[in-house]
Amino acid sequence: MLTFNGKLGIEDFYKIIIENKTIQIDGSVIKTVEKSYDFLKKFSENKVIYGVNTGFGPMAQYKIKDSERIQLQYNLIRSHASGTGNPISPMYVKAAMLARLNTLSLGHSGVHKSVIELMTQLINRDITPLIYEHGGVGASGDLVQLAHLALVLIGEGEVFYKGERLATKDVFEIENMKPISVELREGLALMNGTSVMTGIGIVNTMYTRRLLNWMISCSAAINEIVEAYDDHLSHELNQSKKHIGQREIAKSMREHLIDSKLTRKREHHLYDNNNDNVAVFEDKVQEYYSLRCVPQILGPVLDTLNNVENILIEEVNSANDNPIVDVEKGHVYHGGNFHGDYVSLEMDKLKIVVTKMSMLAERQLNYLLNTRLNDILPPFVNLGKLGLNFGMQGVQFTATSTTAENQTLSNPMYVHSIPNNNDNQDIVSMGTNAALMTKKVIENAFEVMAIELITVVQAIEYLKVQDKVSSKTKKLYDEIRELVPIFTEDVIMYPYVNKVKDYIINNKK
């Protein structure tokens, strides 16, 4: 169990979302929330406070009677629970809930403590609201998606519970849970923020890091298979470039290959006097870019990923609704902290680098499959009878098609603003759309990676170098070989591709 104190890191999300750790709320958090609520309740008397005694958005000019304040919050929740499309996976919804819980726990939202307590119960009991993909423009926060969360907190709507989609009220009865009663501005406070796009974004970073680690291992293994010279991975060469990401990728690949018997030293083959009379070298003097430039290609990926994580965690630990309650200063500030531009831009950056990874994997795959490029493997790494059997020919189409889809999906969402809400929201972030598109790009990249891994294993099989590859490549080989047989005859491939995809998604490298 983790103690929740109002500040979260990436590692906390991993423990709660991936490892299903439960949380307990620190007493200091409850005190902070209570102070914020008590202050706002008193401060809002005889004052005009947006979302407490006014309408919303372009209807903020309308004063709301004291007798109608509570109904206003319920009306807001119910009217904006209007999402459509596919339900967002419970894992991503749980991350969004955790992000929202943290934001509300900072004491800048004026919510009743019952909101914090019930959201904690939902997270701990794996009860996740039904939230649809379509609906958020990412400007006044994730209004539509978060309305579906708020709907559950008031005991309405639907949830996912033990693998089933059920009515909230039925699950609350089973679990002996009670919905919140709106006390002040709980509707707006729950809905007016960036938590859905941020939660999805954080899960995206987790899987991107896992994908990157598999990509590093696969790239190192291919360098072994072709017996590449190792100086492009050297400390000296990569230290001459100042980028941290490049240096780290090269270091990781060196560590992967430390006990390989296949990679070669350039000085042993090309830096002696035995080549004086050679007109044409039989072996490649330098490898193709997809093998030689891996640190330079994956370095920006790593740097971008690290930066995206930092921005998202800053957002999680920020107050991102409107207005902002400041108990210490004794004031309420109106503004636009709900705007999702920070998240939207980072998601676009992330999907671009993930697409670049899928492009690298597709090019490495093509190198292995094209005998005229590698000069050591049969066409399509065909271990059967050439002409009669097809080897990995069929799955290459899938990898190419999926990579092309990623390239199209990588067009930025950040600059696709469409004014709405009677032009009150005249420039928006589209942050949740950006996060969901990034999620799709990541899933696609795992498909390409799965096909490449199967091909790498087939290549090792053909060359009979199981005892010469590095110990880390041998471990990779054994893992994948547990999932797929040696392909000599043609078989139906999609079950194996999906099996490997599921494995690498769900296992850290």
Secondary structure, DSSP 8 states (H G I E B T S, - for coil): -EEE-S---HHHHIIIIIS---EEE-HHHHHHHHHHHHHHHHHTTTS--TTTSB-SGGGTTSB--GGGHHHHHHHHHHHH---EEEE--HHHHHHHHHHHHHHHTTS-S---HHHHHHHHHHHHTT-EE--EEE---SSSSSHHHHHHHHHHHTT-SEEEETTEEEEHHHHHHHHT-------SSHHHHHHSSSHHHHHHHHHHHHHHHHHHHHHHHHHHHHHHHTT-BSGGG-HHHHHTS--HHHHHHHHHHHHHTTT-SSSB-HHHHTSSGGGTT-SS-SS-SS--HHHHTHHHHHHHHHHHHHHHHHHHHHHHTS--SSSEEETTTTEEE-S-TT--HHHHHHHHHHHHHHHHHHHHHHHHHHHHH-HHHHSSS-GGG--S-BTTB-TTHHHHHHHHHHHHHHHHHTS-STT----BTTTTB-S---HHHHHHHHHHHHHHHHHHHHHHHHHHHHHHHHHT-TTTS-HHHHHHHHHHHHHS---SS----HHHHHHHHHHHHHS--
